[in-house]
């Protein structure tokens, strides 16, 4: 037994060593952009070309080191950045979600939901709130696990079981939600850019995975709760640590009243939108009266933005954090400041994808890759399962979900489109793989923080303690999600409004 633990530890050390040698994501994409330039030059030496599957036009691989290529690099740089679809979408969403977070609404809702849940449902509530916590982005990973540990400690259960359940929900369940979150907007934008390699009229919207995500919330809540109560907690046994000093958390004045008012305002807004949709000849429905496609879905981002602004402002005014219109602007500005790292990363990602598209390397890889998969007869649902496992393993080297998708999407979306798969279906496969293994990669940015929380209850804890706590959740989430994808695939259930596995 000790020998196996030693081998596993050495494996983790190797993963950490290799992963640490990877550059910062910004530098990584700058390097990939330079690689595209060199590869396009090499391909052009052999007069490589590909027939576009949509137009039938023969496309030569364009040399980025040529005079024309140099002109493209210099003249398109700003347009590549400002025209990158995910940039505007994510920043607009963060204006609303960030406002709700900055005034304390997200924190209050999370705390009250967990602390007021019945003892018999505490475990499932912790996982459920952890999953929904991705509305607050990375803040959920820092807030929920220690709070869950304290709740478990208060009711006489092992605090590490609570911490693990909270982290599993917030980390491994990150991609799921009942609501449209920033993750949906970010990934959909990158997917649209990648799909444009073959079809620039195809748009992947933030709601294209919504139905699957909603079902995932409840399925993963049950799975996370069962893993905690049937496996993790029995393994930990009775907590024998000393008394724990409770963290002091500032209680917002009128927080309950603020939450109630925000809920009323949010429901009123939803009612107004539903009323408009149900009106005869509604301007939010398609010409034939349909919802898919419709102006409602096309405008889902501003609709969601307004929702978060309404509940954020209502809560902020009630608790005294918003006293004037200037406060609203200041909170929004603070939320955009938090996105500065993302904005810098987008600059590099946008150049990489633009070079990939202009050189026609994206089309070449997609067409030839799809042909190869057809030749070896590896084109069914098990191809998607193989892709999920590949991405899950990639998470040990590149933990940034947006960065990894920006690398994979331009390759796999066009390739799978050639095989008939809808980009939103490929996106689902990516999301469940990326989300499941977040909590066991040593390179996860919040691993050190979670390990510090663990040490609060177990002074001798190390990375082995951390991995042994979270590995059961990671395996269970990944396995369950693969089964869920198979259920949706074979039953013909839509993954989102009008979205099925095939184009």
C-alpha positions as a printed Julia matrix, in Angstrom:
503×3 Matrix{Float64}:
   0.0    0.0     0.0
   2.81   2.37    0.88
   4.56   1.54   -2.36
   1.51   2.48   -4.4
   1.16   5.75   -2.53
   4.8    6.49   -3.22
   4.38   5.83   -6.94
   1.32   8.05   -7.07
   3.11  10.82   -5.26
   6.0   10.56   -7.73
   3.5   10.75  -10.58
   2.02  13.93   -9.1
   5.51  15.35   -8.66
   6.2   14.66  -12.35
   2.95  16.31  -13.43
   3.73  19.33  -11.29
   7.28  19.53  -12.64
   6.16  19.33  -16.28
   3.26  21.72  -15.75
   5.45  24.26  -13.99
   7.68  24.39  -17.05
   4.77  25.68  -19.15
   4.89  29.45  -19.54
   2.23  31.89  -18.37
  -0.91  31.59  -20.6
  -0.2   34.99  -22.19
   3.33  33.96  -23.16
   2.01  30.54  -24.2
  -0.32  32.09  -26.78
   2.34  34.47  -28.01
   4.51  31.4   -28.56
   1.68  29.58  -30.32
   1.17  32.59  -32.59
   4.86  32.52  -33.53
   4.57  28.78  -34.11
   1.66  29.41  -36.51
   3.88  31.78  -38.49
   6.65  29.18  -38.8
   4.27  26.31  -39.59
   2.49  28.35  -42.28
   5.88  29.0   -43.91
   6.8   25.3   -43.88
   3.43  24.25  -45.32
   3.69  26.87  -48.05
   7.04  25.41  -49.16
   5.19  22.2   -50.08
   2.33  24.09  -51.76
  -0.12  22.49  -49.33
  -3.79  23.15  -49.95
  -7.23  21.96  -48.89
 -10.69  21.97  -50.45
 -13.14  23.94  -48.31
 -15.99  21.52  -47.47
 -18.62  24.25  -47.66
 -17.7   26.18  -50.8
 -15.67  23.58  -52.67
 -12.96  26.19  -53.15
  -9.35  25.05  -53.07
  -7.51  26.96  -50.37
  -3.74  27.22  -50.32
  -1.92  27.47  -47.02
  -1.02  31.14  -46.81
   2.46  32.04  -45.63
   2.44  34.44  -42.69
   6.1   35.2   -43.38
   5.3   36.51  -46.85
   4.79  40.18  -47.65
   1.05  39.67  -47.65
   1.29  37.8   -44.38
   3.29  40.57  -42.75
   0.71  43.1   -43.89
  -2.04  40.98  -42.35
  -0.19  40.65  -39.03
   0.33  44.41  -38.72
  -2.95  45.71  -40.09
  -5.26  43.21  -38.39
  -3.76  43.22  -34.9
  -6.18  45.77  -33.41
  -9.19  44.34  -35.24
  -8.29  40.84  -34.06
  -8.39  42.1   -30.48
 -11.39  44.44  -30.53
 -13.38  42.14  -32.81
 -12.8   39.02  -30.71
 -16.33  37.87  -29.86
 -15.79  36.7   -26.25
 -14.2   39.99  -25.16
 -17.27  42.19  -25.36
 -19.6   39.44  -24.2
 -17.62  38.65  -21.06
 -17.0   42.27  -20.11
 -20.68  43.14  -20.55
 -21.74  40.18  -18.4
 -19.24  41.1   -15.71
 -20.78  44.57  -15.44
 -23.9   42.93  -14.04
 -22.54  39.89  -12.23
 -19.64  41.93  -10.84
 -22.02  44.55   -9.5
 -24.09  41.9    -7.7
 -20.9   40.44   -6.25
 -19.36  43.74   -5.16
 -22.44  44.88   -3.21
 -22.37  41.59   -1.29
 -25.43  39.88   -2.79
 -23.57  36.74   -3.9
 -21.78  36.35   -0.57
 -24.99  36.85    1.4
 -26.99  34.39   -0.69
 -24.32  31.69   -0.4
 -23.9   32.07    3.36
 -27.58  32.14    4.18
 -28.42  29.19    1.95
 -25.85  26.93    3.59
 -26.3   28.08    7.19
 -30.1   27.84    7.12
 -30.36  24.4     5.51
 -31.78  21.47    7.59
 -29.09  19.19    9.1
 -30.26  16.24    6.99
 -29.77  18.25    3.81
 -26.58  20.1     4.75
 -24.32  17.93    2.58
 -26.45  18.27   -0.53
 -27.01  21.97    0.1
 -23.26  22.55    0.3
 -22.66  20.82   -3.04
 -25.67  22.53   -4.63
 -24.6   26.0    -3.51
 -21.03  25.23   -4.56
 -22.16  24.41   -8.08
 -24.35  27.52   -8.35
 -21.53  29.55   -6.85
 -19.79  29.86  -10.23
 -22.08  32.86  -10.74
 -19.56  34.57   -8.45
 -16.74  33.13  -10.57
 -13.6   32.16   -8.62
 -14.92  33.8    -5.46
 -17.03  30.68   -4.84
 -13.93  28.47   -4.63
 -12.53  30.65   -1.85
 -15.78  31.33    0.02
 -17.74  28.08    0.03
 -15.25  25.35    1.18
 -14.21  27.0     4.5
 -17.8   27.98    5.22
 -18.96  24.4     4.58
 -16.19  23.06    6.84
 -17.37  25.3     9.67
 -21.0   24.23    9.18
 -19.99  20.55    9.39
 -17.91  21.27   12.48
 -20.85  23.02   14.16
 -23.17  20.04   13.65
 -20.58  17.54   14.94
 -19.4   16.16   11.61
 -15.87  16.04   10.22
 -15.07  19.54    8.9
 -12.85  18.18    6.1
 -15.86  16.33    4.69
 -17.72  19.63    4.48
 -14.72  21.36    2.96
 -14.35  18.6     0.35
 -18.07  18.72   -0.53
 -17.98  22.5    -0.95
 -14.82  22.4    -3.05
 -16.2   19.57   -5.19
 -19.29  21.63   -5.99
 -17.44  24.88   -6.62
 -14.46  23.32   -8.42
 -15.55  20.12  -10.17
 -19.13  21.3   -10.72
 -17.97  24.66  -12.03
 -19.43  24.3   -15.53
 -23.03  23.6   -14.44
 -25.63  26.13  -13.38
 -29.33  26.85  -13.42
 -28.58  30.39  -14.55
 -26.62  31.73  -17.5
 -23.16  32.48  -16.12
 -20.0   34.15  -17.35
 -18.58  30.75  -18.32
 -21.41  30.23  -20.82
 -20.7   33.56  -22.46
 -16.94  33.15  -22.55
 -16.91  29.63  -24.04
 -19.7   30.38  -26.53
 -17.73  33.31  -27.92
 -14.6   31.21  -28.45
 -16.71  28.42  -30.0
 -18.26  30.87  -32.46
 -14.83  32.09  -33.51
 -13.67  28.49  -34.03
 -16.79  27.49  -35.97
 -16.2   30.43  -38.33
 -13.24  28.52  -39.77
 -15.81  26.47  -41.7
 -19.04  28.44  -41.34
 -18.97  32.12  -40.37
 -22.77  32.24  -40.19
 -22.95  29.75  -37.31
 -23.32  31.38  -33.9
 -23.02  29.5   -30.6
 -25.05  31.33  -27.95
 -24.66  31.33  -24.14
 -27.84  29.22  -23.81
 -26.76  26.42  -26.18
 -25.76  24.15  -23.26
 -28.37  25.44  -20.84
 -30.69  22.41  -20.62
 -27.74  20.07  -20.07
 -26.33  22.4   -17.42
 -29.62  22.58  -15.51
 -29.92  18.78  -15.38
 -26.24  18.57  -14.4
 -26.8   20.78  -11.34
 -29.23  18.33   -9.75
 -27.45  15.15  -10.87
 -24.06  16.38   -9.61
 -25.6   17.58   -6.35
 -26.8   14.04   -5.69
 -23.49  12.5    -6.79
 -21.43  14.93   -4.7
 -23.64  14.36   -1.66
 -23.46  10.58   -1.96
 -19.67  10.59   -2.39
 -19.4   12.73    0.75
 -21.7   10.66    2.97
 -20.94   7.18    1.65
 -17.21   7.42    0.94
 -15.36  10.52    2.11
 -16.93  10.96    5.55
 -16.66   7.28    6.61
 -13.03   7.25    5.49
 -12.24  10.35    7.56
 -13.98   8.96   10.64
 -14.69  11.01   13.72
 -13.03  14.4    13.94
 -10.53  14.38   16.82
  -8.99  17.78   16.33
  -9.17  20.55   18.87
 -11.71  23.32   19.14
 -11.75  25.61   16.14
 -12.0   29.35   16.43
 -14.86  30.49   14.23
 -14.18  33.06   11.57
 -15.82  36.4    12.1
 -17.83  37.42    9.1
 -19.4   40.83    8.96
 -23.18  40.59    8.82
 -24.64  43.05    6.36
 -27.12  45.45    7.89
 -30.56  44.78    6.39
 -29.07  41.83    4.47
 -32.25  39.78    4.8
 -34.41  42.66    3.66
 -32.01  43.34    0.8
 -32.1   39.74   -0.35
 -35.91  39.71   -0.2
 -36.15  42.93   -2.21
 -33.62  41.66   -4.77
 -35.62  38.44   -5.15
 -38.86  40.37   -5.68
 -37.21  42.71   -8.19
 -35.65  39.79  -10.07
 -38.92  37.87  -10.26
 -40.75  41.0   -11.43
 -38.21  41.48  -14.21
 -38.53  37.83  -15.29
 -42.32  38.19  -15.3
 -42.06  41.26  -17.56
 -39.8   39.43  -20.01
 -42.13  36.4   -20.06
 -45.14  38.65  -20.63
 -43.45  40.33  -23.59
 -42.5   36.94  -25.06
 -46.1   35.66  -24.73
 -47.65  38.72  -26.39
 -49.12  38.15  -29.86
 -46.56  39.22  -32.48
 -44.01  39.64  -29.7
 -40.89  41.54  -30.82
 -38.81  39.0   -28.88
 -40.01  36.04  -30.97
 -39.04  34.99  -34.46
 -41.02  35.87  -37.57
 -42.86  32.56  -37.36
 -43.5   33.01  -33.62
 -40.67  30.69  -32.62
 -38.31  31.03  -29.66
 -35.51  29.2   -31.49
 -34.18  31.22  -33.24
 -35.5   34.56  -32.02
 -34.47  38.08  -30.97
 -34.91  36.81  -27.38
 -32.03  34.33  -27.76
 -29.99  36.78  -29.83
 -30.35  39.31  -27.02
 -29.9   36.91  -24.1
 -26.67  38.6   -22.93
 -28.15  42.1   -22.4
 -31.3   40.49  -20.93
 -29.18  38.62  -18.34
 -27.06  41.74  -17.78
 -30.13  43.81  -16.91
 -31.32  41.05  -14.53
 -28.1   41.17  -12.52
 -28.02  44.97  -12.54
 -31.59  45.08  -11.19
 -31.0   42.6    -8.34
 -27.56  44.07   -7.58
 -28.82  47.67   -7.39
 -31.88  46.64   -5.36
 -29.75  44.77   -2.83
 -27.11  47.5    -2.71
 -29.63  50.28   -2.05
 -31.36  48.27    0.67
 -28.17  47.44    2.59
 -26.77  50.94    2.15
 -23.9   50.1    -0.18
 -25.39  52.1    -3.06
 -26.29  55.67   -2.2
 -25.98  57.27   -5.62
 -25.57  56.46   -9.29
 -21.84  57.01   -8.88
 -21.63  53.99   -6.55
 -23.13  51.78   -9.26
 -20.5   52.94  -11.73
 -17.7   52.48   -9.2
 -18.73  48.89   -8.4
 -18.96  48.07  -12.1
 -15.53  49.61  -12.66
 -14.11  47.45   -9.85
 -15.53  44.33  -11.48
 -13.89  45.24  -14.8
 -10.58  45.81  -12.98
 -10.8   42.19  -11.84
 -10.93  41.19  -15.52
  -7.67  42.93  -16.45
  -5.75  39.65  -16.62
  -8.39  38.2   -18.91
  -8.26  41.24  -21.21
  -4.48  40.89  -21.57
  -4.83  37.16  -22.28
  -7.51  37.82  -24.92
  -5.09  40.01  -26.88
  -2.75  37.04  -27.35
  -5.56  34.5   -27.93
  -7.15  36.7   -30.61
  -3.89  36.9   -32.58
  -3.38  33.13  -32.4
  -6.88  32.33  -33.7
  -6.65  35.0   -36.4
  -3.34  33.58  -37.69
  -4.8   30.07  -37.57
  -7.76  31.19  -39.68
  -5.98  33.46  -42.18
  -3.29  30.9   -43.0
  -6.03  28.27  -43.69
  -4.21  25.9   -41.32
  -7.42  25.57  -39.31
  -9.35  24.33  -42.35
  -6.48  22.03  -43.35
  -6.32  20.43  -39.89
 -10.11  20.1   -39.68
 -10.58  18.48  -43.1
  -7.58  16.16  -42.95
  -8.18  15.27  -39.32
 -11.79  14.4   -40.04
 -10.78  12.34  -43.09
  -8.28  10.42  -40.99
 -10.87   9.65  -38.32
 -13.23   8.44  -41.03
 -10.51   6.27  -42.54
  -9.89   4.51  -39.22
 -13.66   4.36  -38.61
 -13.43   6.31  -35.36
 -16.33   8.71  -35.79
 -19.11   7.71  -33.38
 -19.96   8.8   -29.86
 -16.85   7.04  -28.55
 -14.79   9.61  -30.4
 -16.44  12.23  -28.19
 -15.77  10.12  -25.09
 -12.13   9.84  -26.14
 -12.0   13.61  -26.55
 -13.45  14.07  -23.04
 -10.74  11.87  -21.53
  -8.05  13.7   -23.54
  -9.23  17.09  -22.25
  -9.51  15.8   -18.68
  -5.85  14.8   -18.84
  -4.87  18.1   -20.49
  -6.17  19.83  -17.37
  -3.08  18.57  -15.56
  -0.94  20.78  -17.8
  -3.17  23.8   -18.59
  -5.66  24.66  -15.85
  -7.13  27.83  -17.34
 -10.45  26.77  -18.86
 -10.64  29.66  -21.33
  -6.99  29.29  -22.37
  -7.34  25.55  -22.93
 -10.55  25.98  -24.92
  -8.92  28.69  -27.02
  -6.25  26.13  -27.96
  -8.6   23.19  -28.51
 -11.63  24.89  -30.1
  -9.97  25.97  -33.39
  -8.8   22.37  -33.9
 -11.61  20.17  -32.59
 -14.71  22.23  -33.42
 -14.04  22.4   -37.19
 -12.8   18.8   -37.2
 -15.93  17.53  -35.47
 -18.11  19.79  -37.66
 -16.68  17.86  -40.6
 -18.0   14.71  -38.95
 -21.41  16.33  -38.51
 -21.21  17.29  -34.82
 -22.62  20.61  -33.66
 -20.02  22.96  -32.09
 -22.22  23.35  -29.0
 -22.1   19.56  -28.53
 -18.31  19.58  -28.76
 -18.37  22.44  -26.25
 -20.39  20.31  -23.8
 -17.81  17.54  -24.05
 -15.04  20.04  -23.35
 -16.83  21.6   -20.39
 -17.49  18.4   -18.46
 -13.9   17.22  -18.94
 -12.34  20.54  -17.93
 -14.61  20.92  -14.9
 -14.23  17.4   -13.49
 -10.46  17.35  -13.03
 -10.03  20.94  -11.81
  -9.91  19.77   -8.2
  -7.13  17.17   -8.54
  -4.55  18.93  -10.68
  -1.65  20.24   -8.55
  -1.51  23.25  -10.89
  -4.99  24.47   -9.96
  -4.4   28.07   -8.75
  -6.55  27.58   -5.64
  -4.96  24.3    -4.56
  -2.64  26.13   -2.15
  -5.58  28.01   -0.64
  -7.64  24.85   -0.16
  -4.61  23.07    1.32
  -4.28  25.92    3.82
  -7.94  25.44    4.79
  -7.3   21.7     5.22
  -4.3   22.38    7.48
  -6.56  24.38    9.76
  -8.21  21.09   10.75
  -5.31  18.71   10.13
  -1.86  20.16   10.84
  -0.11  17.17    9.21
  -2.02  17.45    5.94
  -0.1   17.65    2.67
  -0.84  17.43   -1.03
  -1.48  13.72   -0.57
  -4.31  14.56    1.87
  -5.7   17.04   -0.63
  -5.61  14.61   -3.57
  -7.03  11.7    -1.56
  -9.95  13.91   -0.45
 -10.83  15.17   -3.91
  -9.99  12.27   -6.23
 -13.26  10.34   -5.51
 -15.29  13.41   -6.5
 -13.3   13.95   -9.68
 -13.71  10.34  -10.84
 -17.41  10.28   -9.9
 -18.19  13.61  -11.6
 -16.36  12.69  -14.81
 -17.96   9.23  -15.0
 -21.44  10.58  -14.28
 -21.1   13.36  -16.84
 -20.01  10.9   -19.52
 -23.08   8.77  -18.74
 -25.28  11.89  -18.83
 -23.93  12.87  -22.24
 -24.7    9.35  -23.48
 -28.25   9.65  -22.1
 -28.81  12.96  -23.89
 -27.18  11.62  -27.06
 -29.19   8.41  -27.36
 -32.5    9.79  -26.07
 -32.49  12.75  -28.44
 -32.78  15.32  -25.64
 -31.68  18.85  -26.64
 -28.57  20.25  -24.92
 -30.0   23.75  -25.23
 -32.79  25.48  -27.17
 -32.77  23.77  -30.57
 -29.32  22.24  -29.97
 -28.74  18.55  -30.71
 -25.51  16.56  -31.21
 -25.56  16.89  -34.99
 -25.67  19.92  -37.27
